[in-house]
């Protein structure tokens, strides 16, 4: 399963984990290690273009909330 939202394309992003210690020896350079930020994904069934059969999609929570809001309006 890919870690990508099928609607907006949000995917895994790389960044740094910074260890902040507030002592004299650590004052100038905090150690950094690589880490990943993963999207919060959910598998849902969606009716696409008014079709009768639902299609399974992997979407992030931001897109899920938008779809849920549109469903409640109708």
N, CA, C and O atoms as a printed pandas DataFrame, in Angstrom:
     atom_number atom_name residue_name chain_id  residue_number  x_coord  y_coord  z_coord
0              1         N          UNK        A               1    0.846   -1.180    0.000
1              2        CA          UNK        A               1    0.000    0.000    0.000
2              3         C          UNK        A               1    0.889    1.241    0.000
3              4         O          UNK        A               1    1.780    1.367    0.840
4              5         N          UNK        A               2    0.653    2.147   -0.930
5              6        CA          UNK        A               2    1.458    3.353   -0.992
6              7         C          UNK        A               2    0.946    4.379    0.017
7              8         O          UNK        A               2   -0.247    4.433    0.318
8              9         N          UNK        A               3    1.850    5.174    0.521
9             10        CA          UNK        A               3    1.514    6.188    1.517
10            11         C          UNK        A               3    1.249    7.523    0.832
11            12         O          UNK        A               3    1.904    8.523    1.125
12            13         N          UNK        A               4    0.266    7.530   -0.100
13            14        CA          UNK        A               4   -0.057    8.736   -0.861
14            15         C          UNK        A               4   -1.563    8.914   -0.887
15            16         O          UNK        A               4   -2.301    7.955   -1.116
16            17         N          UNK        A               5   -2.024   10.138   -0.654
17            18        CA          UNK        A               5   -3.440   10.462   -0.778
18            19         C          UNK        A               5   -3.785   10.498   -2.263
19            20         O          UNK        A               5   -3.092   11.144   -3.049
20            21         N          UNK        A               6   -4.862    9.801   -2.651
21            22        CA          UNK        A               6   -5.226    9.725   -4.063
22            23         C          UNK        A               6   -5.926   10.989   -4.560
23            24         O          UNK        A               6   -6.098   11.155   -5.768
24            25         N          UNK        A               7   -6.330   11.876   -3.662
25            26        CA          UNK        A               7   -7.007   13.107   -4.084
26            27         C          UNK        A               7   -6.021   14.263   -4.202
27            28         O          UNK        A               7   -5.932   14.900   -5.252
28            29         N          UNK        A               8   -5.275   14.539   -3.125
29            30        CA          UNK        A               8   -4.389   15.706   -3.145
30            31         C          UNK        A               8   -2.921   15.361   -3.383
31            32         O          UNK        A               8   -2.124   16.257   -3.660
32            33         N          UNK        A               9   -2.539   14.078   -3.282
33            34        CA          UNK        A               9   -1.159   13.681   -3.538
34            35         C          UNK        A               9   -0.223   13.855   -2.361
35            36         O          UNK        A               9    0.994   13.792   -2.531
36            37         N          UNK        A              10   -0.765   14.075   -1.162
37            38        CA          UNK        A              10    0.073   14.218    0.027
38            39         C          UNK        A              10    0.802   12.905    0.288
39            40         O          UNK        A              10    0.193   11.836    0.235
40            41         N          UNK        A              11    2.116   12.980    0.574
41            42        CA          UNK        A              11    2.907   11.766    0.768
42            43         C          UNK        A              11    3.910   11.979    1.894
43            44         O          UNK        A              11    3.902   13.015    2.558
44            45         N          UNK        A              12    4.775   10.984    2.101
45            46        CA          UNK        A              12    5.783   11.033    3.146
46            47         C          UNK        A              12    6.810   12.117    2.843
47            48         O          UNK        A              12    7.236   12.276    1.699
48            49         N          UNK        A              13    7.207   12.868    3.884
49            50        CA          UNK        A              13    8.168   13.957    3.749
50            51         C          UNK        A              13    9.287   13.722    4.761
51            52         O          UNK        A              13    9.021   13.306    5.888
52            53         N          UNK        A              14   10.531   13.982    4.372
53            54        CA          UNK        A              14   11.679   13.809    5.260
54            55         C          UNK        A              14   11.959   15.099    6.011
55            56         O          UNK        A              14   11.713   16.199    5.516
56            57         N          UNK        A              15   12.483   14.933    7.226
57            58        CA          UNK        A              15   12.831   16.092    8.044
58            59         C          UNK        A              15   13.881   15.708    9.075
59            60         O          UNK        A              15   14.507   14.652    8.972
60            61         N          UNK        A              16   14.072   16.570   10.067
61            62        CA          UNK        A              16   15.060   16.322   11.116
62            63         C          UNK        A              16   14.391   16.222   12.473
63            64         O          UNK        A              16   13.454   16.960   12.777
64            65         N          UNK        A              17   14.890   15.290   13.292
65            66        CA          UNK        A              17   14.512   15.217   14.699
66            67         C          UNK        A              17   15.610   15.944   15.458
67            68         O          UNK        A              17   16.769   15.530   15.421
68            69         N          UNK        A              18   15.258   17.015   16.142
69            70        CA          UNK        A              18   16.243   17.836   16.842
70            71         C          UNK        A              18   16.120   17.579   18.339
71            72         O          UNK        A              18   15.041   17.715   18.916
72            73         N          UNK        A              19   17.234   17.208   18.960
73            74        CA          UNK        A              19   17.255   16.941   20.391
74            75         C          UNK        A              19   17.716   18.208   21.100
75            76         O          UNK        A              19   18.877   18.602   20.984
76            77         N          UNK        A              20   16.816   18.841   21.827
77            78        CA          UNK        A              20   17.137   20.089   22.520
78            79         C          UNK        A              20   17.506   19.792   23.962
79            80         O          UNK        A              20   16.669   19.352   24.752
80            81         N          UNK        A              21   18.738   20.030   24.291
81            82        CA          UNK        A              21   19.187   19.916   25.680
82            83         C          UNK        A              21   19.649   21.297   26.107
83            84         O          UNK        A              21   20.345   21.981   25.356
84            85         N          UNK        A              22   19.276   21.702   27.279
85            86        CA          UNK        A              22   19.586   23.054   27.732
86            87         C          UNK        A              22   20.728   23.019   28.739
87            88         O          UNK        A              22   20.562   23.375   29.905
88            89         N          UNK        A              23   21.886   22.585   28.265
89            90        CA          UNK        A              23   23.072   22.604   29.111
90            91         C          UNK        A              23   24.200   23.296   28.352
91            92         O          UNK        A              23   24.054   23.599   27.168
92            93         N          UNK        A              24   25.298   23.541   29.007
93            94        CA          UNK        A              24   26.385   24.345   28.443
94            95         C          UNK        A              24   26.979   23.713   27.199
95            96         O          UNK        A              24   27.205   24.414   26.213
96            97         N          UNK        A              25   27.244   22.398   27.208
97            98        CA          UNK        A              25   27.903   21.739   26.088
98            99         C          UNK        A              25   27.036   21.658   24.834
99           100         O          UNK        A              25   27.568   21.524   23.731
100          101         N          UNK        A              26   25.718   21.736   24.979
101          102        CA          UNK        A              26   24.799   21.589   23.852
102          103         C          UNK        A              26   24.346   22.937   23.291
103          104         O          UNK        A              26   23.535   22.979   22.365
104          105         N          UNK        A              27   24.847   24.010   23.827
105          106        CA          UNK        A              27   24.304   25.332   23.525
106          107         C          UNK        A              27   24.375   25.697   22.034
107          108         O          UNK        A              27   23.436   26.289   21.501
108          109         N          UNK        A              28   25.474   25.350   21.360
109          110        CA          UNK        A              28   25.685   25.855   20.014
110          111         C          UNK        A              28   25.195   24.934   18.910
111          112         O          UNK        A              28   24.802   25.417   17.849
112          113         N          UNK        A              29   25.206   23.617   19.125
113          114        CA          UNK        A              29   24.836   22.709   18.057
114          115         C          UNK        A              29   24.027   21.550   18.630
115          116         O          UNK        A              29   24.587   20.666   19.279
116          117         N          UNK        A              30   22.723   21.546   18.398
117          118        CA          UNK        A              30   21.875   20.442   18.850
118          119         C          UNK        A              30   22.000   19.297   17.855
119          120         O          UNK        A              30   22.007   19.546   16.650
120          121         N          UNK        A              31   22.100   18.042   18.315
121          122        CA          UNK        A              31   22.219   16.911   17.389
122          123         C          UNK        A              31   20.937   16.686   16.609
123          124         O          UNK        A              31   19.840   16.791   17.157
124          125         N          UNK        A              32   21.081   16.376   15.326
125          126        CA          UNK        A              32   19.929   16.157   14.443
126          127         C          UNK        A              32   20.036   14.772   13.818
127          128         O          UNK        A              32   21.118   14.348   13.410
128          129         N          UNK        A              33   18.909   14.071   13.746
129          130        CA          UNK        A              33   18.843   12.797   13.036
130          131         C          UNK        A              33   17.673   12.854   12.067
131          132         O          UNK        A              33   16.702   13.573   12.302
132          133         N          UNK        A              34   17.762   12.105   10.990
133          134        CA          UNK        A              34   16.708   12.100    9.976
134          135         C          UNK        A              34   15.465   11.380   10.491
135          136         O          UNK        A              34   15.569   10.428   11.265
136          137         N          UNK        A              35   14.299   11.834   10.063
137          138        CA          UNK        A              35   13.041   11.189   10.389
138          139         C          UNK        A              35   12.059   11.403    9.257
139          140         O          UNK        A              35   12.338   12.163    8.329
140          141         N          UNK        A              36   10.902   10.736    9.322
141          142        CA          UNK        A              36    9.876   10.859    8.283
142          143         C          UNK        A              36    8.580   11.364    8.897
143          144         O          UNK        A              36    8.193   10.959    9.993
144          145         N          UNK        A              37    7.923   12.250    8.175
145          146        CA          UNK        A              37    6.596   12.697    8.532
146          147         C          UNK        A              37    5.634   11.975    7.596
147          148         O          UNK        A              37    5.665   12.197    6.386
148          149         N          UNK        A              38    4.776   11.108    8.146
149          150        CA          UNK        A              38    3.863   10.319    7.324
150          151         C          UNK        A              38    2.461   10.895    7.393
151          152         O          UNK        A              38    2.039   11.341    8.460
152          153         N          UNK        A              39    1.722   10.900    6.283
153          154        CA          UNK        A              39    0.358   11.435    6.295
154          155         C          UNK        A              39   -0.601   10.503    7.018
155          156         O          UNK        A              39   -0.388    9.291    7.059
156          157         N          UNK        A              40   -1.652   11.070    7.586
157          158        CA          UNK        A              40   -2.686   10.306    8.275
158          159         C          UNK        A              40   -3.697    9.858    7.227
159          160         O          UNK        A              40   -4.574   10.630    6.839
160          161         N          UNK        A              41   -3.577    8.606    6.766
161          162        CA          UNK        A              41   -4.397    8.105    5.666
162          163         C          UNK        A              41   -5.509    7.199    6.159
163          164         O          UNK        A              41   -5.417    6.604    7.233
164          165         N          UNK        A              42   -6.569    7.103    5.352
165          166        CA          UNK        A              42   -7.726    6.277    5.672
166          167         C          UNK        A              42   -8.295    5.730    4.377
167          168         O          UNK        A              42   -8.382    6.449    3.382
168          169         N          UNK        A              43   -8.684    4.461    4.384
169          170        CA          UNK        A              43   -9.309    3.861    3.201
170          171         C          UNK        A              43  -10.815    4.035    3.310
171          172         O          UNK        A              43  -11.420    3.643    4.308
172          173         N          UNK        A              44  -11.421    4.625    2.280
173          174        CA          UNK        A              44  -12.861    4.849    2.283
174          175         C          UNK        A              44  -13.436    4.450    0.924
175          176         O          UNK        A              44  -12.701    4.279   -0.049
176          177         N          UNK        A              45  -14.752    4.304    0.875
177          178        CA          UNK        A              45  -15.454    4.051   -0.379
178          179         C          UNK        A              45  -16.166    5.329   -0.788
179          180         O          UNK        A              45  -16.896    5.926    0.003
180          181         N          UNK        A              46  -15.947    5.742   -2.030
181          182        CA          UNK        A              46  -16.477    7.009   -2.529
182          183         C          UNK        A              46  -17.232    6.764   -3.820
183          184         O          UNK        A              46  -16.813    5.958   -4.651
184          185         N          UNK        A              47  -18.353    7.465   -3.989
185          186        CA          UNK        A              47  -19.064    7.443   -5.263
186          187         C          UNK        A              47  -18.453    8.520   -6.150
187          188         O          UNK        A              47  -18.526    9.705   -5.827
188          189         N          UNK        A              48  -17.853    8.117   -7.261
189          190        CA          UNK        A              48  -17.153    9.050   -8.144
190          191         C          UNK        A              48  -18.059    9.419   -9.313
191          192         O          UNK        A              48  -18.594    8.543   -9.992
192          193         N          UNK        A              49  -18.226   10.704   -9.543
193          194        CA          UNK        A              49  -19.016   11.245  -10.665
194          195         C          UNK        A              49  -20.437   10.683  -10.708
195          196         O          UNK        A              49  -20.968   10.428  -11.789
196          197         N          UNK        A              50  -21.044   10.491   -9.561
197          198        CA          UNK        A              50  -22.438   10.042   -9.513
198          199         C          UNK        A              50  -22.667    8.609   -9.954
199          200         O          UNK        A              50  -23.791    8.254  -10.309
200          201         N          UNK        A              51  -21.636    7.774   -9.942
201          202        CA          UNK        A              51  -21.817    6.386  -10.345
202          203         C          UNK        A              51  -22.498    5.603   -9.224
203          204         O          UNK        A              51  -22.547    6.055   -8.080
204          205         N          UNK        A              52  -23.022    4.424   -9.563
205          206        CA          UNK        A              52  -23.738    3.618   -8.583
206          207         C          UNK        A              52  -22.807    2.770   -7.726
207          208         O          UNK        A              52  -23.129    2.481   -6.574
208          209         N          UNK        A              53  -21.656    2.364   -8.265
209          210        CA          UNK        A              53  -20.749    1.505   -7.517
210          211         C          UNK        A              53  -19.680    2.345   -6.824
211          212         O          UNK        A              53  -19.065    3.201   -7.459
212          213         N          UNK        A              54  -19.448    2.113   -5.529
213          214        CA          UNK        A              54  -18.415    2.873   -4.821
214          215         C          UNK        A              54  -17.016    2.382   -5.194
215          216         O          UNK        A              54  -16.814    1.204   -5.491
216          217         N          UNK        A              55  -16.059    3.304   -5.171
217          218        CA          UNK        A              55  -14.667    3.019   -5.473
218          219         C          UNK        A              55  -13.856    3.190   -4.196
219          220         O          UNK        A              55  -14.017    4.192   -3.499
220          221         N          UNK        A              56  -12.977    2.220   -3.869
221          222        CA          UNK        A              56  -12.128    2.334   -2.691
222          223         C          UNK        A              56  -10.965    3.271   -2.990
223          224         O          UNK        A              56  -10.273    3.115   -3.995
224          225         N          UNK        A              57  -10.758    4.248   -2.106
225          226        CA          UNK        A              57   -9.680    5.212   -2.266
226          227         C          UNK        A              57   -8.948    5.370   -0.939
227          228         O          UNK        A              57   -9.530    5.174    0.128
228          229         N          UNK        A              58   -7.663    5.727   -1.014
229          230        CA          UNK        A              58   -6.877    6.069    0.160
230          231         C          UNK        A              58   -6.756    7.587    0.197
231          232         O          UNK        A              58   -6.185    8.194   -0.709
232          233         N          UNK        A              59   -7.297    8.198    1.250
233          234        CA          UNK        A              59   -7.305    9.664    1.336
234          235         C          UNK        A              59   -6.742   10.111    2.682
235          236         O          UNK        A              59   -6.802    9.376    3.668
236          237         N          UNK        A              60   -6.193   11.329    2.708
237          238        CA          UNK        A              60   -5.704   11.892    3.961
238          239         C          UNK        A              60   -6.898   12.459    4.739
239          240         O          UNK        A              60   -7.991   12.592    4.189
240          241         N          UNK        A              61   -6.693   12.783    5.984
241          242        CA          UNK        A              61   -7.803   13.219    6.824
242          243         C          UNK        A              61   -8.349   14.581    6.400
243          244         O          UNK        A              61   -9.532   14.855    6.598
244          245         N          UNK        A              62   -7.520   15.424    5.830
245          246        CA          UNK        A              62   -8.001   16.728    5.361
246          247         C          UNK        A              62   -9.009   16.540    4.223
247          248         O          UNK        A              62  -10.057   17.185    4.206
248          249         N          UNK        A              63   -8.690   15.658    3.277
249          250        CA          UNK        A              63   -9.601   15.368    2.165
250          251         C          UNK        A              63  -10.830   14.609    2.657
251          252         O          UNK        A              63  -11.933   14.820    2.154
252          253         N          UNK        A              64  -10.640   13.721    3.644
253          254        CA          UNK        A              64  -11.756   12.964    4.210
254          255         C          UNK        A              64  -12.778   13.908    4.839
255          256         O          UNK        A              64  -13.983   13.729    4.661
256          257         N          UNK        A              65  -12.301   14.903    5.568
257          258        CA          UNK        A              65  -13.204   15.873    6.203
258          259         C          UNK        A              65  -13.942   16.702    5.164
259          260         O          UNK        A              65  -15.119   17.015    5.343
260          261         N          UNK        A              66  -13.254   17.067    4.065
261          262        CA          UNK        A              66  -13.911   17.805    2.991
262          263         C          UNK        A              66  -15.011   16.972    2.351
263          264         O          UNK        A              66  -16.116   17.464    2.125
264          265         N          UNK        A              67  -14.709   15.707    2.057
265          266        CA          UNK        A              67  -15.705   14.817    1.460
266          267         C          UNK        A              67  -16.885   14.593    2.389
267          268         O          UNK        A              67  -18.034   14.566    1.949
268          269         N          UNK        A              68  -16.599   14.431    3.684
269          270        CA          UNK        A              68  -17.657   14.232    4.667
270          271         C          UNK        A              68  -18.549   15.470    4.761
271          272         O          UNK        A              68  -19.766   15.345    4.896
272          273         N          UNK        A              69  -17.952   16.664    4.690
273          274        CA          UNK        A              69  -18.728   17.907    4.724
274          275         C          UNK        A              69  -19.601   18.058    3.509
275          276         O          UNK        A              69  -20.735   18.524    3.622
276          277         N          UNK        A              70  -19.102   17.674    2.337
277          278        CA          UNK        A              70  -19.897   17.743    1.110
278          279         C          UNK        A              70  -21.061   16.762    1.158
279          280         O          UNK        A              70  -22.144   17.052    0.651
280          281         N          UNK        A              71  -20.832   15.587    1.776
281          282        CA          UNK        A              71  -21.885   14.577    1.890
282          283         C          UNK        A              71  -23.004   15.075    2.789
283          284         O          UNK        A              71  -24.176   14.844    2.491
284          285         N          UNK        A              72  -22.670   15.755    3.886
285          286        CA          UNK        A              72  -23.672   16.239    4.824
286          287         C          UNK        A              72  -24.514   17.353    4.215
287          288         O          UNK        A              72  -25.684   17.503    4.565
288          289         N          UNK        A              73  -23.933   18.139    3.305
289          290        CA          UNK        A              73  -24.683   19.219    2.653
290          291         C          UNK        A              73  -25.745   18.665    1.717
291          292         O          UNK        A              73  -26.817   19.254    1.579
292          293         N          UNK        A              74  -25.458   17.539    1.071
293          294        CA          UNK        A              74  -26.401   16.965    0.094
294          295         C          UNK        A              74  -27.486   16.189    0.750
295          296         O          UNK        A              74  -28.356   15.646    0.068
